[in-house]
Amino acid sequence: MIFNEDQRREIDELLSGNMNQPVKVVYFTQDQPSLELPVQVEVTPCEYCTETEEMLKELAGLSGKLELEVYDYIKDKDKVEQYGIEGVPALALVGEKDYGIRYYGIPSGYEFSALLDGLINVSKGETKLTDDTRRALAEIKGPVHLRVFVTPT
């Protein structure tokens, strides 16, 4: 179990009290290679994939409004392309529509609260942006690819 009983209760209360619509968490992982090759090939294992999947399964079990779909980054290329996934572990948070919210790496430490906030925002179909920020964003004329880098805490 990833979360203790108090954490499970707090997460349940937060999500049940704040989520309006269901959210699908589309998780991309990578199976460890099980193929023996005639030559030595070094394959980099997916760091934190197992831990991330365990955490997401437990999280999805805490709310009836969370659905978890799991795909393999190598085997499920159609889904990788559909969601624009660039590496693993990766999460796509999808509500009534796909807002393009992606999370790479394990959402641990402070990043876990950012994941919960993302789930709530996607569930509501809105953010807490101010009107000034919304106006400034409306003036952007072309596509923007924004990345925020964090480290596990």
N, C-alpha and C positions, 0 to 999 in steps of 0.2 A: 504494500500500500504506500503510495506516494504522499498522500495527505493524511494528517492525523484527524481525529474525530472533530476537534474544534475547527480546524481549517475547512473540513468538509462542510460543516454547518454554516460557517461564514460565507463560503463560496456559494452554497445553495441559497442562502438568504439574499446575497447580492444579486445573483442571476435571476432568481424567481421574482424578486422585487423590482427588477429593472429591465428585463427583456420583454419586448412586445411580441415580436414575430420569431419564428424558428431561424436558426443559423446553422448552416452546414460548414463544418470544418473539414476541408479537403486536405489531407495529410499525404505528403510525399516522402517516402523512405527509400532505402535501398537494401535489398537482401544481400547477405554476405555471399560471395561467390562459392559455389559448391562444385565447380567444374574443374577437373584435373586436366591440365594442358601439358603437351609434350615439352614445352619450354618454360623456363621460369618467367612468370609475369607477375609484376607487383601490382596489386589492386589495393587502392586506399580504401579502408573500411569507412563507413559513414559514422563519423564521430557524433555521439548523442542521439542517433536514430532510435535505438531501442528504448532509451530513457524517455525520449520525447513521446514516442508512441504509447508507452505505459501511462504517462501523465495525461495524455489526451483521452485515452480510453476511460481513465478514472474520472476525468473532468466531464466527459460526455455522459457518464453515468449519474452525474449529480443533477442534471437538468433535462427535463423532457423536451426542452426547446433547443437542445444541441444534438446535432447528428454528425457522426464522424464517418468519413469515407477515407479509406487508406489505399494508396496506389504506390507501385514500385516505379522509381525514377527511370530504370532501365527498361522494364517490361511494358510499361503503360505509356508509351511515347505519345499516343493520341491525347491522353489527359494532360501530360506534361506540356504539350503544345497548346491545348485548349486554355490552360490556366497560365501559360507563359512562365513556367517554373525554370529557374536557372541553376539549381543545385539542391542538395539535401542536407539536413532535414528542412522541409518547407511546409508552410501552412497557407492555404487560401481561405479567407473568411468570406462566406457568401450568404447573403440574405435574400430578400425578394429579388435582388439583382446582384451582380458581381461588381463591387465597387473598386476592384483592383487592389485590395488590401492583401499583402503577402508578408509572411513572417518567416525569416530564415534563421535556423539555429534553434537551440532549446530555449523556450521562454521560462527561464528560471530566475530566481531572485527578484529584483525590481521589474524585470521584463515580464514576469507573470502578471503583475497588475496591469501592465500595458495591454497584454493579451485579453484580460477580462474586460477592460475598457473598450477594446476593439470589438469584442463580441457584443457588448451592450449597444455600442453605436451602430453596428451593422443591423442588429435586431430592431432598433428604432428607425433605421433608415435616415439617420441624421447625426450631426456632430454638435459639439458645443462651441463652434466657431462664432466669433462676434460678427455683427453686421459689417464693420469696417474690414475685417479679414475677408469676408465673403465678397465684398465689392472689389477688393484688391485682387482676389483670385479670379474674379470674373473678367478682369482686364488682360489676363494671360491669353495670348492668341494661339499658341501652338501646344503640342503635347509636352508634358513634363514627366520625367522619370526621376522620382525622388527616392533616395535611399538614406536610411538612418542606420548607422553602425553602433552596436553595443557589444559589450563583453559580458560573459556570465559573471554574476556577483556571488 
